[in-house]
């Protein structure tokens, strides 16, 4: 029998987060090199803090920066190579991230990246103009070209710290920057705040450095910069740390025979422990966490912020009582959620024909969506070792993956059938603690109705908590909840 998602496929966020985190941290080492008159090469070690206090090496980044002529102008070319190895739900995940950025006066002109894991890959090439950036992506053979508007607020940069190390900036200074996330092919807003000089421990020694807090919607980071402009350490609330190492240290094998399991380290336990969470119809909780500015509040859940506390009432629509109109009418109401987008090739004949075959004579949103959910659940098999965000074509070809792959496949089939559908990411509880998870919502003509393709039933339990929603760029860009706690304040269960 297929095992429940908490043990196999529910945890997706930190795989994507690790891919996003490593290149972001690696950029910090470039800050000390941006004005170099000759090529420079440096290494950073990536470590993960394992309770109670052990730091385990899980990867490294190599960065080469050199002056270059870019479109006839003097500029800088930076190349980074990141390698990470970690366990996830008992499966080994290895990720290779290679990127290159050509910049003039600190502004990127061209970027390339390639992310590989378990034989899968995604490449990106971005060429920046004055007002738009042209992006070409290739996800396991599925190619896509699009243009994005360049944000007008703040500055487009490769490294948000560069300005803070090339000139003296007073404590309390706050600046906004935008960087291009190669995973979701979208711009991510970063706010950098200067905290001032602090003592920070690096390799057992206390070092005086200027602390800079980077508010990134994917993960809050703190970087420590020396007076000479060198990054001495970077940390995250999730437990990742990075600091300069020698080439020998970077390439050396970890002394640990078993890598830490990211799912176990980042799961969020509840007080008291939730029993049989799949039966929950309603759940009220207090989520205590720093650096989270927004949690969706809608017909699925209500969320109210009070300092570092969020009071969240989860009350998903009951499938049996949900009303539904025809697919054609629903599609006309929410046409923007029926179109193809990154990793959701719903306009292809392959998916239109498959969706039509699965739905058969069903014409209303609810029963058609339920049929598509059942197809994905019965077709897919869990594999937590794939650390690349994947296009629905590759997901369908391989018929394996984690929950975000299930969600992408279902969203593609639903949209191919004309059903308005959006991706959802958040937390789920199946066996005690909460894990990161993904599912979908379809527009019935009356409400957004949730479906979880990793589960054998159409009803979504109240043990699902939304953190983000939309297409790949917005649904899979959310703040990882480092150091979070959950207190259960009330619950309602289905009657036996």
Secondary structure, DSSP 8 states (H G I E B T S, - for coil): ----HHHHTS--HHHHHHHHHHHHHHHHHHGGGTT-SS-EEEEEEEEEEETTTEEEEEEEEEEEEEEEEETTEEEEEEEEEEEEEEEETTEEEEEEEEEEEEEETTEEEEEEEEEEETTEEEEEEEEE-SSEEEEEEEETTEEEEEEEE--SSSEE-S-TTHHHHHS---TT-EEEEEEEETTTTEEEEEEEEEEEEEEEEETTEEEEEEEEEEEETT--EEEEE-TTS-EEEEEETTSEEEEEE-HHHHHS--S-SS--BHHHHH-B-EES--SSGGGEEEEEEEEE-SS------SSSEEEEEETTEEEEEE----TTT----BHHHHHHHTGGGSS-BTTB-TTSHHHHHHHHHHHTT--BHHHHHHHHHHHHHHH-EE-TT--S---HHHHHHHTEE-HHHHHHHHHHHHHHTT--EEEEEEEEESSSSEEEEEEEEEE-SSSEEEE-TTSSSSS--TTEEEEEEESHHHHT-----TT-EEEEEEEEE---
